Amino acid sequence: MLQLSQEEAIKYNLNELADLIVSHYNLEQKLSEKLTLEEFLALISQATRNFIELVLGVNSDSLQQLFFNDPQILDLLPPNAQDQQIMQIFGMDKLRESMYYSLYSDGKMLRPALVFVGGLLTKAKLSDLLIAAMAIECIHTYSLIHDDLPAMDNDTYRRGKLTNHLVFGESMAILAGDALQTLGFSLLSSNQQLEAKQVLKQVQVLAYGAGHYGMCLGQALDILGDDLTLDKLKELGISQSKAELRLTQIHYRKTAFLIRSSILLGVYASNHAKGKDLERILSYWAYNLGLTFQIKDDILDVLGNEAEIGKPVGSDLVNHKLTYVSLYGLEQAQEKLNAKFVQTLEYVEQLENLFKENTEQEASLAITWLRDLTTFVVNRNK
């Protein structure tokens, strides 16, 4: 891992830190090699976590790195080391610690990997992809922190460790989630290497996927259905197919829209995009993968191993949630998972046809990793 002292870290702006990580992990070379999916995910995960460490870790100075060209903000910082130490006594660093606790984790980092897939398809600069990768992970992590709160799912473990509110308290966990959300957009808008129109498209696709029409609406629909047990649905005269429609809309918005945002963040980091056909194929791949992912999650909540998953098994049953398993039973839920898997792979085939005359090694590798990742979602144990 690349480590910098605080004195060293403040010498670099955000883009320069990203360049350091790209160089340290030799990403240009390694991402042109035929890595297995496991090797690809491990590489992106290591690089993204190291970048998180430099931007938000104990030796970081996020204000300096994000607002290096804004002297008015920098003037508000404590003027000397002694004043900064006094502010530490008052807990100035506690919010950053809470944010970092959940963001720097042993998570799958699938969304950052998708950012790189989208960028490799369109020949984006790797340091720009790294910034977008951290941005999407900030948004995803904020949603997990809030999802785990007592007012939501009231979970005790996430990614193999205690949930944020059990370590830092509910108030700080809420603020950490809020701050991670805004940090995601700060990262994108602080990228000095992309054209303004590229940053605008990134901000738009991320806001759309995470906001009141995407992830947040999906979560709202989920909460509003907390009392919709199978017996309640029968009382209301709601058919099985109508109940599945509700589930599908929840999963599209809670999961699929942010997966779409992830891969398009990578596409928009490049000026070499292949137009609307590429966006359409990747969008529908994302929608189908998101649904596949959630059906698998429903199955794992019944059959999974708590030690592998990193959170309690059976929480959906305890919380009386309507899931594919509760609606159809395990056998039919598995059949629906397999059918959706096949449908998702069809979009990978469309992508291959779109790039059939492309001789770029990186694009070919990206499509292979996308296919393997689709299979991984179905076969995963956590």
N, C-alpha and C positions, 0 to 999 in steps of 0.2 A: 504494500500500500504506500502511495505517495503521501508523505506527511510534511507539513510546513509549520513553522513556529508562527505565532501571531504577528511578529515583526515581519516575517517573510510574506505571510498571506496578504497583508494589506498593501503590498507592492503591486498586486495583480487585480485587474478588473475581472468581471465575470467571464468574458470571452477568453482572456488569457489563462484563467484557471482551467477552463474547458480544454484549451489547447494543451496545457500541461498533462491533463489526464489522457487525452488522445495519444500523446507522445509516450507517456509512461507505460501504457498498456499496448503500445504498438498496434493500435486499432486499424490503421490503414492496411497494414500487412495481414493481420489476423483475419479481418473480415473479408479478405479476398481468398481465403483458404477454405477448403471443404471441411468445415467444422461440423461435428454432429450437433443436433439440436441442444443436447445437454451442454456441450462445450460453448455453443453460441450463447445460451442463456446465462451460463456461469460467467462468461466474459463480460456481457452487458451488465449483469448484476454487480460484478466487482467494480467495474468502471463507474457505474451510477452511484454505488454506495460510497466510493472514494470521493466522487464529486460532491455528494451530500455532506461528507465529512469536511471538505474544504470550505463549503459555503455555509454550513450550519453547525459544524462541530465546535468543540471546546476552544479551538484556536482561531475560529473564523471571525470575521468582522463583516457581517452581511450588509450593514449600512454602507461601509466603504466599498464593498464589491458591487452592490446593486445601484448605489447612488453616487458613484465616484465622480460623475460630471454634474452634480447638483450641489454647489457650495452652500446653498441656504440650509439644506438638510444637514450637511456635514458640520455646519457651524453650531448646531444644536447639541452635538456630542459633548460629553464632559471633557473639558479642555486639557486635562493632564492625567497621568496614571494614578495619582493619589485620589483624585475625584472619582475616577472610574472604579477604584477599589471600594470607595465609600458607597457608591451606587450598588455594588455587588452585595453589600451588607443588607441593603433594602430589598434585595431579591430581583434586581434588574435582569438577571440571567435566567430566572426560573421559567419564564415563558419559552425561551429558546430551548432549554433543557427538555421541557415537555414536548415540544415540537420534534426535536431531534430523537427523543426516546422512541417515538412511534415511526418516524420516517426512516431512521437508520435501523433496518430490521433484516431478518432472514426470510423476508417474503419472496414470492416467486418472481417479482419484477417482470411480469408478462407484458404489462403496458409499456414500460420503457423499451422492452425488446421489440414491440410492435412499432414504436417510433422509428427504431433503426431499420426495420424491414421496409417501412414506407419510404424512408430516406435512401436506402440502398437501391430501391427500385427506380429512383429518380435522380441518383447521383448527387445527393445533398452533401454538404460539408459535415464531417463527423462531429466536430465541436458544436455545431448548431443543433445537431440531433441530441447531443448529450444534455444541452440546456433544456430542450423540449422534453427529454426523458425525465429529468428531475421535476419539471413542471407537472407532468401528468401524474407522477408518483406523489407529489404534494397533494393534488386534488383527490386522488384515490385514498391516500392515508387520512386526510381530513374526514372523508366520508366514513371510514372505518372507526375513527375515534368517536364520532357522533353516533354511529350505528350501535356501538357498544354501551352507550350511556344507559343508566337505569330507566330513563324515560322512553328509550327505544327497545333494544334487545336485551339489555341488562346482562351482558356477557362478562365473564371474569378473565378469560384468556384470549389473546389474539397473537397470531404469529409466534406461538410458543412461549409467550411471556404475559405477565399480568396486563390487563387493559389499562389504558392511560389514566382513566379516572380513579382507578384503585391505587395508583402510584402517586398522582399529583393532585387528586381531588377533582370533583365534578366541575367546579368553576374554571379551574386551570385547563382541564381537558377541553371544555367548550371553547375557551379562548385559543388553545393550541390548534384546534380544528379550524376556527375562524382565520387564524393567522396563516396556517398552511394553505388555505384556499387563496388568500390574497397573494401569498408568496408565489404560488404557481403562475399567476398572471404577471407578477413583478418580474419573474425570471424571463418570461417570453418578451415582455416589453423592454427589458434591459439588454437584450441581444443587439449589439451595435453592428453586427455583420450582415444582418438580413435587411432587405428593403422594407420600407414601411408597409407596402401592400402585402408582403409575405407575413409580417408580424400580425397585421390586421386579420388575415384569414386564419392564422393560428389561434388568435384570441377568440375569434368568432366561433370556430368549431369546438374549442374547449368550453366556452361559456354555454353554447347550445347543448353540448353533451352532458354538462354537469348541472345545468340550471333548472328553472321551473318547468321546462318542457321535457327535460331529460331525467338525469339521475334523481334530482330532488322530487320531481313529480312521481317517479317510480316508488321512492321511499314513502311519499305521502299516501299513495294508493295502497301500499303495503300496510301502513299503520291503520288506515281507515278500514281495512279488512281484518283487523285483529280478531274480531268476534265472528268472522264468517267461517264457522265450522261446517262440516258436511251436513249436519242436522239443520243448521240455520239456513243453509242454501236450499234444502228441501222445503223448509217452511215457507221460504220466499218464492218458491216455484222456479228457482233458477236451475236450468239444465246443466249437465256436465260440460257440454260444449261452450255454454256461456261462461261457466266458471273458468274453463281453460282460456277463454278470450281474456279474462281479467288477469290471469297468471301471465299470459304472453305479453300483455301490455306492460305489466310491472317489470318483467325481466328485460324487455326491450329497453325500457327507460333506465332501470337501475344499473344494468350491466352493459348491454349491447351498445348504447349510444356512446358511452365513454371508451369502449373498445374502438368504435369508429373514430372517435376523436384522436385516440392514440396513434393509429396508423396514418391518419390524414395530417397530423402534426408533422410527421416525417416527410410526407409528400409535399406539404406547403413550405418546408424548409429549403426546397429546391426550385430553381427556375427552369428545370428540364422536365416538368411534369408532362404526362401524355394525355392531358385533357380530361373531359368528362367521362370517357369510357373507363379510365382507371379509377376515378372517384366512385363511379357507380358500382363497379365490381367489388372494390374494397369495402364499400358501404354495406352491400348486401352480404358479403362474406362476414363482416363484423356483426350484422344483425343476427345471422344464423349461428355464428359462433357464440354470441352472448346467450342465446337461448339454450344452446347445447351446454354451455358452461353452467347455467343455472339448474338445468335438469340434473346434471351430474352432481351439483352441490346438494340438491334435494335427496339424491340417492346416498351420497356420502354422509348426510346427516343421520341416516339410518344404519348404514353398513360400515361407515368409516372408523378408523382407529384414532382415538382422541390424541394420542401421542404424536401421530403423523400429521393430523389436521392442524393441531395447535390451538384448538378451541373445543368446547364441550360438544359431544355427540348427543343428538336427541333434543337439541334446544328448540327446533321447529315443533316437535310434538308437545313439549312442555308449554310453549307459547301458543299452542293451538293454531299454528299457521297452516293456511291452505297451500299445499305443495303438489307437485306432480305425483309424489308417492301417496299422499293422503287422498288425492283425487282419483287416482287410477290403480294404486297398488304397485308394488315393486316390479312385477313382471311387465306390466304395460308401460310403466315409466321407462324401463330399460329399452323397450321396443321403440318408444318415442325418441329416446336418446339416439339410438342407432339410425333412425330415419333422418333425424336432423343432422347427424354427422355426415351422412351421404350427401344431403343437400348442401352442406357447407363446403364439402370437397368439390362440388360441381363449380363453385365460384373460383376455386383455385385453378381448375382446368380452364376456365374462361380467361383467367389471368395468364396462364401459360400460352394460350392462343394469342393474346394481345402482345406478348413479348416474344413470339416465335421467331421473329426476324432480328431480335436484339442479341448481339454477340457479347454483351458485357457480362463478365463472370459474376460480378456482384449482384446483378439482377437475377441471374439464374439461381445463385445461392439463396437469395432472399425468398424466392418462390418455393424452393425446397424447404427452407426453414418454416415458411408459412404452412405448407402442407404438413410437415412434421408436428408443428405446434397445434394444428387442428386435431391431429391424432392424439397428441399428448393430453389435451383437454378431456378427451373421452376416457383415456386410460389412466389418468392420474389417481393417486390415492389420497391427495390432500388439496 
